[in-house]
Amino acid sequence: MATRYKENIAGRFYVDTNCINCSLCAQIAPNIFVTNHDEGYEYVHQQPGNNEENALVAELIEICPANAIQDNG
């Protein structure tokens, strides 16, 4: 079972251990997602701050190749 990476900031969205380090989320939303280069995965550095950013993360959830971006609702 996948677990939440500890680096994820508290909040609705997070990246779990299914992440394959494709960096798609960090490329599309660099203000929200950051790459841990040493360990090889992305995590949520900042929760979305407006509706546009929420919509962007919702889109990333759909296109994440590893289904690693999660929404706590």
Contacts in CASP RR format, 6 or more apart in sequence:
PFRMAT RR
TARGET T0000
AUTHOR 0000-0000-0000
METHOD contacts of the structure
MODEL  1
MATRYKENIAGRFYVDTNCINCSLCAQIAPNIFVTNHDEGYEYVHQQPGN
NEENALVAELIEICPANAIQDNG
2 16 0 8 1.000
2 17 0 8 1.000
2 18 0 8 1.000
2 68 0 8 1.000
3 16 0 8 1.000
3 17 0 8 1.000
4 14 0 8 1.000
4 15 0 8 1.000
4 16 0 8 1.000
4 17 0 8 1.000
4 70 0 8 1.000
5 14 0 8 1.000
5 15 0 8 1.000
5 16 0 8 1.000
5 17 0 8 1.000
5 19 0 8 1.000
5 36 0 8 1.000
5 41 0 8 1.000
5 43 0 8 1.000
7 34 0 8 1.000
7 36 0 8 1.000
7 43 0 8 1.000
7 45 0 8 1.000
8 14 0 8 1.000
8 15 0 8 1.000
8 43 0 8 1.000
8 44 0 8 1.000
9 44 0 8 1.000
9 45 0 8 1.000
9 46 0 8 1.000
9 47 0 8 1.000
11 44 0 8 1.000
11 47 0 8 1.000
11 72 0 8 1.000
12 47 0 8 1.000
12 48 0 8 1.000
12 71 0 8 1.000
12 72 0 8 1.000
12 73 0 8 1.000
13 32 0 8 1.000
13 44 0 8 1.000
13 47 0 8 1.000
13 48 0 8 1.000
13 57 0 8 1.000
13 69 0 8 1.000
13 70 0 8 1.000
13 71 0 8 1.000
13 72 0 8 1.000
14 43 0 8 1.000
14 44 0 8 1.000
14 69 0 8 1.000
14 70 0 8 1.000
14 72 0 8 1.000
15 25 0 8 1.000
15 33 0 8 1.000
15 41 0 8 1.000
15 42 0 8 1.000
15 43 0 8 1.000
15 44 0 8 1.000
15 68 0 8 1.000
15 69 0 8 1.000
15 70 0 8 1.000
16 68 0 8 1.000
16 70 0 8 1.000
17 41 0 8 1.000
17 68 0 8 1.000
18 66 0 8 1.000
18 67 0 8 1.000
18 68 0 8 1.000
19 40 0 8 1.000
19 41 0 8 1.000
19 42 0 8 1.000
19 66 0 8 1.000
19 68 0 8 1.000
20 65 0 8 1.000
20 66 0 8 1.000
20 68 0 8 1.000
21 35 0 8 1.000
21 40 0 8 1.000
21 41 0 8 1.000
21 42 0 8 1.000
22 65 0 8 1.000
22 66 0 8 1.000
23 35 0 8 1.000
23 42 0 8 1.000
24 60 0 8 1.000
24 63 0 8 1.000
24 64 0 8 1.000
24 65 0 8 1.000
25 32 0 8 1.000
25 33 0 8 1.000
25 42 0 8 1.000
25 60 0 8 1.000
25 64 0 8 1.000
25 69 0 8 1.000
26 33 0 8 1.000
26 34 0 8 1.000
26 35 0 8 1.000
26 42 0 8 1.000
28 56 0 8 1.000
28 60 0 8 1.000
29 53 0 8 1.000
29 56 0 8 1.000
29 57 0 8 1.000
29 60 0 8 1.000
31 45 0 8 1.000
31 46 0 8 1.000
31 53 0 8 1.000
32 44 0 8 1.000
32 45 0 8 1.000
32 46 0 8 1.000
32 47 0 8 1.000
32 48 0 8 1.000
32 53 0 8 1.000
32 56 0 8 1.000
32 57 0 8 1.000
33 42 0 8 1.000
33 43 0 8 1.000
33 44 0 8 1.000
33 45 0 8 1.000
33 60 0 8 1.000
34 42 0 8 1.000
34 43 0 8 1.000
34 45 0 8 1.000
35 41 0 8 1.000
35 42 0 8 1.000
36 42 0 8 1.000
36 43 0 8 1.000
41 68 0 8 1.000
42 68 0 8 1.000
48 54 0 8 1.000
48 56 0 8 1.000
48 57 0 8 1.000
57 69 0 8 1.000
57 71 0 8 1.000
58 71 0 8 1.000
60 69 0 8 1.000
61 69 0 8 1.000
61 70 0 8 1.000
61 71 0 8 1.000
END
